[in-house]
Amino acid sequence: MAKTKLTNTIRTERFMANEMTQADLAKRVGVTRQTILAIEAGRYSPSLEVAFKIARIFGKRVDDIFDYPEDITE
Amino acid sequence: MPKQEKIAWILGIGSLLIASHMAMELPGLLHVENGLVTSHDGLMRLCLKVIIAGIMFESIGEFIRRRPSDEVDTDERDEEIRATADRFGLWVFAALVTSSIFSLTGWQMAGVTSVEIPTMAASLILMMVTSNIGRHIAEIYHYRIA
């Protein structure tokens, strides 16, 4: 599993949501805390389903949370 | 340490112990006689012991892995890591089989003209256990480093 080019604002969103812990977010999404940690650190690209779940928890759209750099042509 | 990684460590160490036990016992059970690698009676017993131990270890690991729990302990990332590790294990196995075929040339040069089936079966089992170690190492690598 290569490091993903996908960036995200999960850490900021957690902070804004009453400093929600990774464990709380993991429980609500239905994944392990290690997966949330890996997504936040950019070491893992979540599936669309998980990405939508994370975005909905913060009341945002997927592209508000996740971003993929436009200059990458691969 | 997540539950899945703990299981990978336990199974990896278990496979390593099985493989090292087999690798240590194997040379004593084989001898070359008139250009033929022959085995002692204990070889099939060793193979059986290794197969049973391997199946037992993996079954216990699978049982712990699938045991229902209140918390989420397996998700899509774990599945992906397992699939990647399985692929790596298969590559290791393929590499070992290929290299053993080529090593037969070396055996021929050493004066061995043929190898009996139990010896080949034992080598195959050793390769399977070794590739299993590779699989668990790949799992641990993806949990720890990647």
Backbone of each chain as ProteinMPNN parsed JSONL, in Angstrom:
{"seq_chain_A": "MAKTKLTNTIRTERFMANEMTQADLAKRVGVTRQTILAIEAGRYSPSLEVAFKIARIFGKRVDDIFDYPEDITE", "coords_chain_A": {"N_chain_A": [[0.841, -1.192, 0.0], [0.904, 1.917, -1.13], [1.94, 5.263, -0.211], [-0.654, 7.6, -0.105], [-1.804, 10.186, -2.422], [-3.818, 11.661, -1.751], [-5.181, 14.273, 0.131], [-6.356, 15.433, 3.341], [-8.748, 16.963, 5.646], [-9.37, 15.988, 8.087], [-8.308, 16.008, 10.69], [-8.493, 18.705, 11.433], [-11.256, 19.022, 11.248], [-12.089, 17.302, 13.243], [-11.151, 18.61, 15.451], [-12.683, 20.889, 15.351], [-15.116, 19.795, 15.832], [-15.833, 19.67, 18.651], [-13.399, 18.645, 19.622], [-13.265, 15.921, 18.856], [-12.37, 12.561, 19.401], [-10.044, 10.268, 17.793], [-10.819, 7.683, 18.22], [-13.562, 7.948, 18.761], [-14.495, 8.904, 16.318], [-13.782, 6.757, 14.708], [-15.435, 4.76, 15.735], [-17.945, 5.753, 15.062], [-17.803, 5.75, 12.3], [-17.336, 3.112, 11.801], [-14.959, 1.757, 11.56], [-11.539, 0.77, 12.387], [-9.517, 2.425, 14.947], [-6.925, 2.666, 14.113], [-7.18, 2.763, 11.366], [-8.384, 5.248, 10.929], [-6.309, 6.808, 11.867], [-4.342, 6.17, 9.96], [-5.562, 7.185, 7.654], [-5.731, 9.935, 8.244], [-3.009, 10.507, 8.393], [-2.315, 10.262, 5.797], [-1.569, 7.808, 4.811], [-3.225, 5.93, 3.888], [-5.772, 5.379, 1.496], [-9.129, 5.886, 1.835], [-12.115, 3.88, 1.192], [-14.816, 4.814, -1.026], [-17.195, 4.641, 0.36], [-16.442, 4.823, 3.081], [-15.279, 7.345, 2.992], [-17.52, 8.953, 2.399], [-19.029, 8.48, 4.698], [-17.399, 9.627, 6.679], [-17.424, 12.307, 5.855], [-20.168, 12.92, 6.122], [-20.491, 12.698, 8.883], [-19.233, 14.972, 9.79], [-20.858, 16.783, 8.655], [-20.284, 17.739, 6.118], [-19.325, 17.982, 2.579], [-17.877, 15.384, 0.539], [-15.701, 16.334, -1.004], [-15.032, 18.535, 0.467], [-13.704, 17.605, 2.586], [-11.82, 15.754, 1.616], [-9.076, 16.009, -0.657], [-7.629, 16.013, -3.9], [-4.625, 16.565, -5.497], [-4.525, 18.763, -8.322], [-2.524, 18.966, -10.28], [-1.448, 16.493, -10.717], [-0.886, 14.056, -13.052], [-0.825, 11.344, -13.345]], "CA_chain_A": [[0.0, 0.0, 0.0], [1.753, 3.099, -1.266], [1.436, 6.484, 0.413], [-1.628, 8.205, -1.013], [-1.643, 11.615, -2.733], [-5.048, 12.267, -1.242], [-4.998, 15.003, 1.39], [-7.652, 15.582, 4.019], [-8.803, 17.924, 6.757], [-10.057, 15.276, 9.18], [-7.777, 16.454, 11.99], [-9.099, 20.018, 11.71], [-12.698, 18.814, 11.464], [-12.26, 16.676, 14.566], [-10.9, 19.663, 16.423], [-13.846, 21.786, 15.298], [-16.277, 19.061, 16.356], [-15.6, 19.475, 20.095], [-12.199, 17.806, 19.796], [-13.66, 14.51, 18.753], [-11.172, 11.701, 19.368], [-9.962, 9.322, 16.66], [-11.599, 6.499, 18.602], [-14.991, 8.273, 18.586], [-14.759, 8.967, 14.87], [-13.686, 5.376, 14.198], [-16.639, 4.041, 16.163], [-19.099, 6.236, 14.285], [-17.639, 5.354, 10.885], [-17.368, 1.656, 11.738], [-13.624, 1.243, 11.226], [-10.673, 0.772, 13.573], [-8.843, 3.701, 15.197], [-5.698, 2.647, 13.294], [-7.542, 3.16, 9.992], [-8.558, 6.715, 10.968], [-4.945, 7.341, 12.01], [-3.668, 6.008, 8.664], [-6.188, 8.117, 6.689], [-5.287, 11.28, 8.632], [-1.574, 10.66, 8.096], [-2.123, 10.124, 4.342], [-0.95, 6.518, 4.502], [-4.245, 5.024, 3.362], [-6.921, 5.991, 0.808], [-10.334, 5.145, 2.221], [-13.072, 3.588, 0.124], [-15.808, 5.892, -1.178], [-18.177, 4.482, 1.426], [-15.87, 5.377, 4.315], [-15.107, 8.79, 2.765], [-18.853, 9.574, 2.545], [-19.429, 8.393, 6.107], [-16.619, 10.64, 7.419], [-17.929, 13.634, 5.469], [-21.514, 13.096, 6.703], [-20.363, 12.889, 10.341], [-18.864, 16.377, 9.999], [-21.845, 17.609, 7.956], [-19.641, 18.364, 4.949], [-19.278, 17.154, 1.37], [-16.627, 14.606, 0.467], [-14.574, 17.144, -1.5], [-14.628, 19.528, 1.475], [-12.81, 16.887, 3.516], [-10.712, 15.136, 0.87], [-8.631, 16.744, -1.845], [-6.612, 15.342, -4.721], [-3.952, 17.646, -6.24], [-4.909, 18.79, -9.741], [-1.389, 18.893, -11.21], [-0.977, 15.117, -10.886], [-1.469, 13.523, -14.293], [-0.65, 9.882, -13.378]], "C_chain_A": [[0.875, 1.241, 0.0], [1.094, 4.295, -0.586], [0.523, 7.186, -0.582], [-1.346, 9.695, -1.261], [-2.854, 12.399, -2.25], [-4.748, 13.019, 0.062], [-6.359, 15.167, 2.058], [-7.569, 16.552, 5.188], [-9.473, 17.294, 7.987], [-9.611, 15.792, 10.557], [-8.417, 17.782, 12.398], [-10.581, 19.849, 12.047], [-12.965, 18.194, 12.834], [-12.122, 17.719, 15.663], [-12.117, 20.593, 16.526], [-15.093, 21.105, 15.892], [-16.029, 18.683, 17.82], [-14.446, 18.524, 20.393], [-12.547, 16.324, 19.864], [-12.399, 13.643, 18.67], [-11.212, 10.788, 18.124], [-10.816, 8.094, 16.952], [-13.094, 6.741, 18.394], [-15.363, 8.267, 17.107], [-14.754, 7.554, 14.277], [-14.95, 4.597, 14.517], [-17.837, 4.448, 15.317], [-19.019, 5.823, 12.82], [-17.751, 3.832, 10.741], [-16.061, 1.063, 11.244], [-12.777, 1.253, 12.501], [-9.999, 2.149, 13.724], [-7.58, 3.809, 14.329], [-5.989, 3.084, 11.855], [-7.73, 4.677, 9.915], [-7.183, 7.381, 11.03], [-4.206, 7.287, 10.668], [-4.237, 6.978, 7.617], [-5.692, 9.54, 6.972], [-3.842, 11.536, 8.227], [-1.287, 10.532, 6.597], [-1.441, 8.829, 3.953], [-1.956, 5.536, 3.91], [-5.369, 5.815, 2.71], [-8.178, 5.219, 1.194], [-11.214, 4.829, 1.016], [-14.064, 4.741, 0.057], [-16.809, 5.872, -0.031], [-17.678, 5.122, 2.728], [-15.708, 6.896, 4.175], [-16.444, 9.529, 2.946], [-19.297, 9.586, 4.011], [-18.717, 9.466, 6.924], [-17.174, 12.042, 7.134], [-19.286, 13.907, 6.122], [-21.447, 13.362, 8.202], [-20.041, 14.353, 10.645], [-19.836, 17.343, 9.289], [-21.261, 18.341, 6.761], [-19.761, 17.445, 3.739], [-17.92, 16.461, 1.309], [-15.457, 15.482, 0.014], [-14.228, 18.325, -0.593], [-13.602, 18.903, 2.417], [-11.575, 16.355, 2.784], [-10.367, 15.95, -0.365], [-7.562, 15.944, -2.582], [-5.95, 16.402, -5.589], [-4.228, 17.583, -7.749], [-3.752, 18.592, -10.7], [-0.867, 17.472, -11.416], [-1.684, 14.493, -12.083], [-1.377, 12.002, -14.387], [-1.992, 9.167, -13.475]], "O_chain_A": [[1.507, 1.573, 1.003], [-0.123, 4.342, -0.408], [0.871, 7.352, -1.751], [-0.737, 10.372, -0.433], [-2.902, 13.627, -2.331], [-4.138, 12.469, 0.979], [-7.394, 15.051, 1.402], [-6.487, 16.912, 5.653], [-10.063, 17.99, 8.813], [-10.426, 15.984, 11.459], [-8.829, 17.964, 13.544], [-11.091, 20.445, 12.995], [-13.948, 18.526, 13.497], [-12.856, 17.721, 16.651], [-12.518, 21.017, 17.609], [-16.001, 21.772, 16.389], [-16.02, 17.503, 18.17], [-14.521, 17.703, 21.307], [-12.174, 15.602, 20.789], [-11.467, 13.974, 17.937], [-12.257, 10.579, 17.508], [-11.452, 7.536, 16.057], [-13.81, 5.862, 17.914], [-16.384, 7.713, 16.7], [-15.603, 7.206, 13.457], [-15.471, 3.865, 13.676], [-18.638, 3.609, 14.906], [-20.04, 5.576, 12.178], [-18.196, 3.324, 9.712], [-16.04, 0.014, 10.6], [-13.235, 1.686, 13.558], [-9.92, 2.927, 12.773], [-7.215, 4.893, 13.873], [-5.144, 3.7, 11.206], [-7.291, 5.315, 8.958], [-6.922, 8.373, 10.349], [-3.528, 8.242, 10.287], [-3.496, 7.523, 6.798], [-5.285, 10.257, 6.058], [-3.491, 12.627, 7.779], [-0.14, 10.678, 6.174], [-0.809, 8.744, 2.9], [-1.587, 4.443, 3.481], [-5.865, 6.791, 3.274], [-8.282, 4.025, 0.91], [-11.074, 5.436, -0.046], [-14.142, 5.553, 0.979], [-17.219, 6.912, 0.483], [-18.406, 5.865, 3.385], [-15.967, 7.642, 5.119], [-16.495, 10.591, 3.566], [-19.862, 10.566, 4.497], [-19.332, 10.135, 7.755], [-17.365, 12.849, 8.044], [-19.524, 15.007, 6.62], [-22.232, 14.143, 8.738], [-20.518, 14.906, 11.636], [-19.653, 18.56, 9.324], [-21.697, 19.444, 6.431], [-20.221, 16.307, 3.837], [-16.952, 16.889, 1.938], [-14.36, 15.395, 0.566], [-13.255, 19.037, -0.842], [-12.746, 19.593, 2.971], [-10.446, 16.485, 3.258], [-11.242, 16.505, -1.03], [-6.713, 15.293, -1.973], [-6.639, 17.081, -6.35], [-4.175, 16.519, -8.366], [-3.95, 18.107, -11.814], [0.057, 17.263, -12.202], [-2.911, 14.41, -12.126], [-1.798, 11.42, -15.386], [-2.036, 7.937, -13.513]]}, "seq_chain_B": "MPKQEKIAWILGIGSLLIASHMAMELPGLLHVENGLVTSHDGLMRLCLKVIIAGIMFESIGEFIRRRPSDEVDTDERDEEIRATADRFGLWVFAALVTSSIFSLTGWQMAGVTSVEIPTMAASLILMMVTSNIGRHIAEIYHYRIA", "coords_chain_B": {"N_chain_B": [[-1.357, -1.72, 19.899], [-3.065, -3.001, 17.118], [-5.634, -5.595, 17.042], [-5.505, -7.3, 14.788], [-2.865, -7.019, 13.97], [-1.521, -8.082, 16.141], [-2.275, -10.763, 15.912], [-1.022, -11.352, 13.502], [1.661, -11.16, 14.288], [1.822, -13.251, 16.181], [1.196, -15.504, 14.58], [3.222, -15.273, 12.683], [5.572, -15.63, 14.214], [5.022, -18.191, 15.128], [5.024, -19.646, 12.679], [7.675, -19.245, 12.0], [9.0, -20.668, 14.024], [8.12, -23.258, 13.439], [9.189, -23.595, 10.849], [11.947, -23.33, 11.383], [12.359, -25.486, 13.087], [11.808, -27.588, 11.34], [13.768, -27.14, 9.365], [16.048, -27.673, 10.831], [15.758, -30.328, 11.543], [15.535, -31.663, 9.13], [18.081, -32.078, 7.551], [19.304, -34.204, 8.962], [17.673, -36.312, 8.428], [18.004, -37.054, 5.858], [19.966, -38.683, 3.338], [22.616, -39.226, 0.96], [22.784, -41.761, -1.409], [24.324, -43.759, -3.635], [23.966, -41.792, -5.669], [21.352, -41.07, -5.217], [18.986, -39.225, -3.417], [17.938, -40.209, -0.421], [15.515, -40.905, 2.181], [15.029, -41.097, 5.777], [12.83, -43.071, 7.91], [11.651, -41.287, 9.636], [11.056, -38.966, 8.273], [8.496, -38.666, 7.041], [6.985, -38.588, 9.325], [7.879, -36.209, 10.443], [6.997, -34.405, 8.464], [4.228, -34.694, 8.704], [3.872, -33.828, 11.311], [4.619, -31.15, 11.049], [2.688, -30.219, 9.227], [0.313, -30.593, 10.716], [0.864, -28.921, 12.93], [1.071, -26.452, 11.616], [-1.516, -26.128, 10.482], [-2.983, -26.083, 12.837], [-2.018, -23.755, 14.158], [-2.732, -21.737, 12.268], [-5.501, -22.076, 12.235], [-6.237, -21.442, 14.863], [-5.478, -18.761, 14.855], [-7.244, -17.753, 12.905], [-9.651, -18.232, 14.162], [-9.507, -16.515, 16.378], [-9.358, -14.127, 14.981], [-11.88, -13.974, 13.74], [-13.584, -13.906, 15.851], [-16.473, -12.61, 17.361], [-16.744, -9.225, 18.457], [-17.324, -6.412, 20.685], [-16.28, -4.018, 19.857], [-15.188, -2.442, 16.75], [-13.013, -4.373, 15.032], [-11.988, -5.263, 12.686], [-11.609, -4.046, 9.446], [-11.982, -2.444, 6.179], [-9.324, -1.73, 5.586], [-7.791, -3.63, 6.927], [-8.561, -5.876, 5.488], [-7.502, -5.237, 3.002], [-4.779, -5.165, 3.595], [-4.383, -7.837, 4.283], [-4.927, -9.072, 1.836], [-2.855, -8.016, 0.258], [-0.671, -9.088, 1.637], [-1.155, -11.816, 1.253], [-0.756, -12.015, -1.504], [1.958, -11.362, -1.612], [3.01, -13.532, -0.197], [2.431, -15.606, -1.983], [4.091, -14.871, -4.096], [6.582, -15.232, -2.895], [6.492, -17.993, -2.512], [6.371, -18.852, -5.181], [8.856, -17.93, -6.059], [10.553, -19.492, -4.47], [9.946, -22.089, -5.376], [10.742, -21.898, -8.054], [13.491, -21.338, -7.694], [14.256, -23.697, -6.463], [13.935, -25.527, -8.491], [15.922, -24.692, -10.243], [18.074, -25.175, -8.582], [18.395, -27.852, -8.701], [20.151, -28.398, -10.737], [22.565, -27.78, -9.543], [22.598, -29.8, -7.664], [22.844, -32.003, -9.314], [25.416, -31.581, -10.234], [26.721, -32.097, -7.902], [26.631, -34.765, -7.825], [24.217, -35.989, -7.409], [21.67, -37.848, -8.795], [18.969, -38.41, -8.77], [15.968, -37.639, -6.865], [14.02, -38.798, -4.209], [10.406, -39.145, -3.845], [9.228, -38.57, -1.15], [11.212, -36.858, -0.108], [11.061, -34.699, -1.847], [8.471, -33.893, -1.278], [8.772, -33.105, 1.373], [10.495, -30.937, 1.025], [8.815, -29.253, -0.376], [6.859, -28.732, 1.542], [8.394, -27.356, 3.401], [8.949, -25.111, 1.867], [6.391, -24.049, 1.655], [5.838, -23.384, 4.321], [7.819, -21.486, 4.692], [7.019, -19.524, 2.85], [4.737, -18.785, 4.112], [5.729, -17.515, 6.339], [6.784, -15.291, 5.082], [4.388, -14.128, 4.24], [3.205, -13.365, 6.686], [5.152, -11.619, 7.603], [4.931, -9.616, 5.697], [2.374, -8.692, 6.317], [2.803, -7.647, 8.907], [4.666, -5.669, 8.242], [3.068, -3.919, 6.697], [1.271, -3.055, 8.642], [2.958, -1.846, 10.524], [4.945, -0.174, 9.209], [4.296, 0.697, 6.474]], "CA_chain_B": [[-1.231, -2.604, 18.733], [-4.386, -3.542, 16.772], [-5.811, -7.053, 17.196], [-5.056, -8.005, 13.582], [-1.402, -7.031, 13.952], [-1.102, -9.042, 17.171], [-2.448, -12.105, 15.336], [0.04, -11.513, 12.498], [2.91, -11.405, 15.033], [1.76, -14.606, 16.765], [1.282, -16.498, 13.496], [4.553, -15.139, 12.067], [6.551, -16.286, 15.106], [4.681, -19.625, 15.085], [5.527, -20.199, 11.407], [9.145, -19.212, 12.07], [9.411, -21.789, 14.882], [7.863, -24.5, 12.695], [10.162, -23.682, 9.746], [13.306, -23.561, 11.898], [12.38, -26.866, 13.586], [11.887, -28.466, 10.168], [15.073, -26.95, 8.717], [17.091, -28.296, 11.656], [15.567, -31.786, 11.552], [15.59, -32.213, 7.761], [19.359, -32.634, 7.085], [19.588, -35.471, 9.634], [16.779, -37.362, 7.939], [18.305, -37.326, 4.445], [21.343, -39.04, 2.992], [22.822, -39.535, -0.467], [23.249, -43.142, -1.584], [24.437, -44.088, -5.074], [23.403, -40.731, -6.497], [19.919, -40.884, -4.933], [18.729, -38.661, -2.087], [16.914, -41.04, 0.242], [15.119, -40.373, 3.484], [14.765, -42.049, 6.856], [11.394, -43.219, 8.209], [11.178, -40.142, 10.41], [10.75, -37.811, 7.419], [7.049, -38.512, 6.884], [6.479, -38.183, 10.647], [8.2, -34.781, 10.566], [6.087, -33.679, 7.555], [2.893, -34.748, 9.306], [3.945, -32.969, 12.506], [4.673, -29.758, 10.574], [1.382, -29.898, 8.633], [-0.66, -30.473, 11.815], [1.191, -27.709, 13.703], [0.742, -25.3, 10.771], [-2.98, -26.0, 10.4], [-3.462, -25.725, 14.172], [-1.674, -22.345, 14.374], [-3.539, -20.875, 11.394], [-6.905, -22.189, 12.643], [-6.406, -20.654, 16.096], [-5.408, -17.358, 14.419], [-8.483, -17.425, 12.185], [-10.717, -18.244, 15.17], [-9.394, -15.258, 17.14], [-9.644, -13.051, 14.025], [-13.309, -13.898, 13.436], [-14.396, -13.896, 17.065], [-17.2, -11.345, 17.435], [-16.369, -8.356, 19.571], [-18.171, -5.212, 20.767], [-15.638, -2.952, 19.08], [-14.808, -2.776, 15.377], [-11.594, -4.745, 15.033], [-11.573, -5.575, 11.311], [-12.279, -3.189, 8.472], [-11.491, -2.555, 4.797], [-7.854, -1.621, 5.547], [-7.275, -4.947, 7.322], [-8.795, -6.784, 4.356], [-6.538, -4.877, 1.959], [-3.45, -5.609, 4.057], [-4.34, -9.305, 4.18], [-4.845, -9.426, 0.41], [-1.49, -7.676, -0.176], [0.228, -10.068, 2.249], [-1.386, -13.104, 0.562], [-0.085, -11.913, -2.812], [3.397, -11.424, -1.356], [3.298, -14.921, 0.168], [2.417, -16.4, -3.216], [5.321, -14.525, -4.838], [7.698, -15.902, -2.201], [6.37, -19.421, -2.823], [6.756, -19.033, -6.593], [10.317, -17.738, -6.141], [11.201, -20.653, -3.86], [9.768, -23.241, -6.275], [11.614, -21.661, -9.211], [14.902, -21.492, -7.324], [14.539, -25.109, -6.162], [14.079, -26.213, -9.784], [17.26, -24.375, -10.747], [19.099, -25.751, -7.694], [18.586, -29.26, -9.088], [21.369, -28.432, -11.547], [23.65, -27.839, -8.572], [22.544, -31.144, -7.066], [23.399, -32.917, -10.328], [26.865, -31.37, -10.229], [27.232, -32.714, -6.673], [26.56, -36.215, -7.991], [22.881, -36.529, -7.147], [20.972, -38.03, -10.081], [17.522, -38.343, -8.557], [15.485, -37.361, -5.508], [12.773, -39.556, -4.025], [9.206, -38.31, -3.652], [9.085, -37.996, 0.202], [12.151, -35.741, 0.062], [10.502, -33.555, -2.584], [7.29, -33.446, -0.526], [9.267, -32.384, 2.556], [11.014, -29.633, 0.57], [7.649, -28.445, -0.736], [6.238, -28.292, 2.796], [9.289, -26.329, 3.955], [8.745, -23.896, 1.062], [5.076, -23.499, 2.014], [5.962, -22.759, 5.646], [8.648, -20.286, 4.509], [6.216, -18.477, 2.203], [3.795, -18.331, 5.127], [6.466, -16.539, 7.16], [6.808, -14.097, 4.234], [3.042, -13.545, 4.269], [2.99, -12.69, 7.967], [6.089, -10.481, 7.679], [4.328, -8.56, 4.873], [1.26, -8.14, 7.096], [3.379, -6.813, 9.977], [5.274, -4.507, 7.576], [2.018, -2.963, 6.327], [0.692, -2.46, 9.855], [3.951, -1.063, 11.25], [5.722, 0.819, 8.452], [3.646, 1.262, 5.269]], "C_chain_B": [[-2.6, -3.19, 18.384], [-4.414, -5.075, 16.833], [-5.246, -7.829, 16.004], [-3.532, -8.09, 13.506], [-0.855, -8.023, 14.966], [-1.175, -10.465, 16.621], [-1.342, -12.372, 14.321], [1.382, -11.823, 13.162], [2.935, -12.844, 15.548], [1.937, -15.667, 15.681], [2.65, -16.464, 12.815], [5.61, -15.852, 12.896], [6.309, -17.795, 15.112], [5.234, -20.287, 13.836], [7.048, -20.271, 11.404], [9.672, -20.383, 12.901], [9.247, -23.117, 14.137], [8.923, -24.681, 11.608], [11.568, -23.972, 10.27], [13.429, -24.978, 12.446], [12.564, -27.829, 12.411], [13.26, -28.376, 9.505], [16.201, -27.615, 9.506], [17.007, -29.822, 11.599], [15.858, -32.422, 10.191], [16.957, -32.789, 7.355], [19.691, -33.995, 7.708], [18.762, -36.628, 9.103], [17.048, -37.737, 6.48], [19.737, -37.815, 4.287], [21.436, -39.432, 1.521], [23.423, -40.936, -0.583], [23.212, -43.48, -3.07], [23.739, -43.037, -5.96], [21.92, -40.49, -6.28], [19.746, -40.323, -3.519], [17.617, -39.489, -1.458], [16.648, -40.5, 1.639], [14.954, -41.49, 4.504], [13.261, -42.097, 7.101], [10.814, -41.981, 8.896], [10.732, -38.961, 9.556], [9.238, -37.581, 7.293], [6.407, -38.07, 8.201], [6.704, -36.684, 10.85], [7.245, -33.944, 9.711], [4.7, -33.579, 8.171], [2.807, -33.806, 10.507], [3.872, -31.495, 12.087], [3.316, -29.335, 10.009], [0.348, -29.678, 9.744], [-0.409, -29.188, 12.612], [0.793, -26.453, 12.927], [-0.754, -25.058, 10.714], [-3.543, -25.534, 11.745], [-3.236, -24.229, 14.45], [-2.601, -21.422, 13.577], [-5.013, -20.901, 11.804], [-7.162, -21.367, 13.898], [-6.419, -19.158, 15.751], [-6.703, -16.907, 13.771], [-9.66, -17.343, 13.152], [-10.701, -16.93, 15.956], [-9.798, -14.071, 16.257], [-11.15, -12.863, 13.822], [-14.2, -13.849, 14.667], [-15.127, -12.561, 17.181], [-16.798, -10.533, 18.665], [-17.247, -7.103, 19.554], [-17.611, -4.081, 19.916], [-15.362, -3.418, 17.654], [-13.334, -3.158, 15.392], [-11.096, -5.19, 13.657], [-12.314, -4.649, 10.368], [-11.623, -3.348, 7.102], [-9.967, -2.5, 4.704], [-7.229, -2.965, 5.918], [-7.41, -5.945, 6.18], [-7.763, -6.53, 3.26], [-5.127, -5.348, 2.331], [-3.326, -7.12, 3.916], [-4.197, -9.747, 2.724], [-3.441, -9.16, -0.128], [-0.499, -8.711, 0.357], [0.08, -11.442, 1.582], [-0.662, -13.13, -0.775], [1.426, -12.046, -2.64], [3.824, -12.849, -1.028], [3.355, -15.824, -1.052], [3.659, -16.147, -4.063], [6.525, -15.221, -4.228], [7.683, -17.392, -2.552], [6.833, -19.707, -4.257], [8.272, -18.904, -6.76], [11.057, -18.945, -5.575], [11.118, -21.883, -4.764], [10.708, -23.103, -7.474], [13.081, -21.888, -8.853], [15.224, -22.943, -7.001], [14.691, -25.911, -7.453], [15.487, -25.975, -10.334], [18.36, -25.002, -9.886], [19.344, -27.228, -8.014], [19.842, -29.435, -9.948], [22.592, -28.554, -10.644], [23.747, -29.218, -7.942], [23.184, -32.168, -8.015], [24.921, -32.824, -10.351], [27.498, -32.017, -9.004], [27.11, -34.243, -6.709], [25.208, -36.834, -7.709], [22.127, -36.65, -8.468], [19.463, -38.008, -9.911], [17.168, -38.16, -7.085], [14.187, -38.119, -5.321], [11.616, -38.637, -3.608], [9.049, -37.774, -2.222], [10.009, -36.804, 0.456], [11.614, -34.491, -0.633], [9.296, -32.985, -1.843], [7.727, -32.63, 0.688], [9.782, -30.998, 2.173], [9.864, -28.691, 0.243], [6.965, -27.887, 0.514], [7.08, -27.185, 3.434], [9.119, -25.004, 3.198], [7.418, -23.228, 1.413], [5.137, -22.779, 3.358], [6.761, -21.458, 5.519], [7.835, -19.153, 3.86], [5.165, -17.93, 3.167], [4.452, -17.303, 6.055], [6.491, -15.208, 6.4], [5.482, -13.357, 4.273], [2.825, -12.761, 5.567], [3.927, -11.497, 8.145], [5.511, -9.304, 6.874], [3.176, -7.891, 5.61], [1.788, -7.168, 8.168], [3.969, -5.539, 9.384], [4.2, -3.457, 7.25], [1.353, -2.319, 7.546], [1.661, -1.485, 10.515], [4.509, 0.108, 10.453], [4.915, 1.474, 7.331], [2.461, 2.154, 5.627]], "O_chain_B": [[-3.24, -3.808, 19.236], [-3.392, -5.748, 16.7], [-4.601, -8.865, 16.169], [-2.974, -9.085, 13.044], [0.131, -8.716, 14.71], [-0.268, -11.271, 16.829], [-0.787, -13.47, 14.272], [2.15, -12.647, 12.664], [3.921, -13.561, 15.381], [2.72, -16.604, 15.834], [3.175, -17.503, 12.416], [6.442, -16.585, 12.361], [7.254, -18.584, 15.102], [5.84, -21.357, 13.909], [7.639, -21.217, 10.884], [10.664, -21.014, 12.536], [10.116, -23.986, 14.196], [9.487, -25.764, 11.453], [12.3, -24.764, 9.678], [14.474, -25.611, 12.295], [13.367, -28.76, 12.475], [13.847, -29.392, 9.129], [17.189, -28.065, 8.926], [18.023, -30.517, 11.606], [16.352, -33.546, 10.101], [16.995, -33.911, 6.849], [20.293, -34.844, 7.052], [19.111, -37.791, 9.304], [16.399, -38.628, 5.933], [20.622, -37.396, 5.033], [20.47, -39.904, 0.921], [24.427, -41.255, 0.054], [22.142, -43.477, -3.679], [23.01, -43.385, -6.889], [21.288, -39.785, -7.066], [20.283, -40.865, -2.553], [16.478, -39.463, -1.925], [17.444, -39.746, 2.2], [14.767, -42.656, 4.157], [12.51, -41.277, 6.573], [9.631, -41.674, 8.748], [10.091, -38.043, 10.068], [8.759, -36.454, 7.42], [5.443, -37.304, 8.22], [5.835, -35.98, 11.364], [6.742, -32.912, 10.157], [4.077, -32.517, 8.163], [1.822, -33.092, 10.696], [3.154, -30.701, 12.694], [2.846, -28.229, 10.277], [-0.401, -28.7, 9.718], [-1.346, -28.456, 12.931], [0.249, -25.508, 13.497], [-1.215, -23.928, 10.877], [-4.452, -24.707, 11.797], [-4.138, -23.531, 14.913], [-3.174, -20.472, 14.111], [-5.698, -19.881, 11.733], [-8.177, -20.677, 13.998], [-7.235, -18.393, 16.264], [-7.203, -15.817, 14.05], [-10.549, -16.506, 12.997], [-11.744, -16.311, 16.173], [-10.476, -13.145, 16.703], [-11.637, -11.735, 13.743], [-15.422, -13.762, 14.552], [-14.503, -11.502, 17.111], [-16.551, -11.069, 19.745], [-17.842, -6.772, 18.529], [-18.355, -3.293, 19.333], [-15.307, -4.616, 17.377], [-12.49, -2.33, 15.736], [-9.908, -5.464, 13.488], [-13.528, -4.489, 10.485], [-10.82, -4.255, 6.884], [-9.378, -3.15, 3.84], [-6.255, -3.392, 5.299], [-6.513, -6.749, 5.928], [-7.221, -7.463, 2.667], [-4.385, -5.86, 1.491], [-2.29, -7.626, 3.483], [-3.447, -10.673, 2.415], [-2.894, -9.97, -0.876], [0.395, -9.158, -0.362], [1.069, -12.145, 1.373], [-0.038, -14.127, -1.14], [2.093, -12.741, -3.407], [4.853, -13.326, -1.506], [4.215, -16.7, -1.149], [4.212, -17.065, -4.669], [7.384, -15.738, -4.943], [8.722, -17.979, -2.85], [7.573, -20.656, -4.515], [8.893, -19.665, -7.502], [12.068, -19.374, -6.13], [12.088, -22.627, -4.904], [11.382, -24.057, -7.862], [13.821, -22.537, -9.592], [16.348, -23.387, -7.237], [15.476, -26.858, -7.511], [16.153, -26.891, -10.816], [19.439, -25.321, -10.382], [20.377, -27.785, -7.642], [20.506, -30.47, -9.9], [23.523, -29.31, -10.923], [24.84, -29.737, -7.715], [23.937, -33.052, -7.606], [25.622, -33.829, -10.469], [28.655, -32.435, -9.042], [27.447, -34.924, -5.74], [25.054, -38.055, -7.759], [21.964, -35.66, -9.182], [18.749, -37.619, -10.835], [17.951, -38.479, -6.19], [13.329, -38.085, -6.202], [11.813, -37.532, -3.101], [8.751, -36.588, -2.079], [9.636, -35.858, 1.15], [11.692, -33.383, -0.102], [9.109, -31.77, -1.779], [7.134, -31.597, 0.998], [9.552, -30.018, 2.88], [9.917, -27.497, 0.537], [6.548, -26.729, 0.546], [6.543, -26.2, 3.942], [9.14, -23.926, 3.793], [7.325, -22.002, 1.463], [4.563, -21.702, 3.521], [6.43, -20.454, 6.152], [7.939, -17.991, 4.253], [4.752, -16.775, 3.064], [3.811, -16.349, 6.496], [6.257, -14.145, 6.976], [5.442, -12.128, 4.332], [2.324, -11.637, 5.547], [3.558, -10.492, 8.752], [5.587, -8.152, 7.301], [3.014, -6.673, 5.543], [1.301, -6.047, 8.317], [3.801, -4.455, 9.943], [4.393, -2.266, 7.491], [0.922, -1.168, 7.484], [1.255, -0.432, 11.006], [4.548, 1.239, 10.939], [4.862, 2.701, 7.256], [1.81, 2.702, 4.737]]}, "name": "protein", "num_of_chains": 2, "seq": "MAKTKLTNTIRTERFMANEMTQADLAKRVGVTRQTILAIEAGRYSPSLEVAFKIARIFGKRVDDIFDYPEDITEMPKQEKIAWILGIGSLLIASHMAMELPGLLHVENGLVTSHDGLMRLCLKVIIAGIMFESIGEFIRRRPSDEVDTDERDEEIRATADRFGLWVFAALVTSSIFSLTGWQMAGVTSVEIPTMAASLILMMVTSNIGRHIAEIYHYRIA"}
